């Protein structure tokens, strides 16, 4: 029996085939052929089937493939289908609840410890956590026990800051997006993106 997440993902497959993706291919310089569009996401190579919209990833040049899960698929769909023609980075970063046009009291948990369990899981593992982050990017000159600029997509960086817990404060995991991120994807999709980033970091650790 399919979960609600799988049902939603599968519905988006059908919608994806209705979009003119040539603009996204040109805009992001994506490799493509008659059957697939290709994109790199968190150091995995993905292909999107033009005919049925299925998203698959591979780590061996598609000799074998795995079907992408909800977070992966929905992030890629939104990026390719929603991103504005004039999307560009500002170079200024902020948390998602400080993005222009967002509602800070969003029901999906902005500012209320959405990734708190993950932050606690990384506690005492800062070396492993930093090493995994650097696999996806580079060090950032910012505060924190770990601070790194990751490139989930080659053209779209995300900053991560992490503080271990101490006697006064719990562990804290913070994401910073370019303030123009909503030109690339919907607000809700930033959470799909962050969730997949955390998953990949854990896999690397």
C-alpha positions, 0 to 999 in steps of 0.5 A: 500500500502506497503512503501519502508521500508516495501518492503525492510524488507519483501525482507530480510525475504526471504533472512534470510531463506537462511542463516545458522543461527546455527552459530549465535545461538551458537555464541550469545547463543540464545534460539531457537526451531524448529520454532523460534530463540529468542533474546532480543533487547532493553528490548523486547523479539523477535522471528524470524520465521525460515520458513518465516523470520518474526520478532515479539516482545512481552512483555507477553511471546508471548501470543500476538505479534507485527510485528517488524518494519523496524529498528528492523527487519533489525538490527536483520537480519544483526546481525544474518546473517552478524556478523563475526565468530570472532566478539568480543568487543575491549572495546574502543569506538568511534562515527560511523564516526570515525570507521575504514573503514568508509567514514566520509562524508557518505550521510546518515548524519554522523556528520550533526545532524542526531538525532538533532530533537530528541536531542531538544525533550529531552531538559529540560527532562534530569531526564526522559531521564536518567531514561529511559537510565538506564532502558536499561543499567547503568551510564557511567563515561563520560562527559555530562548532561547524560552519560549511557552505554546501552545494546540494545543486552546483548552482545553489549553495546552502550554509549549515551552522552547527553548535553542540550542546552545553550546560545551558543550550541544546544542540543547534542545527541551522540552515541559511539560504540565499535570500532569493531561494524562493525564485528557485523553489516554493517555501515548503520545498526548502524543507524537502531540500533540508531533509534530504541534505540531512539524510545524505550527511548521515549517510556520509557519516 
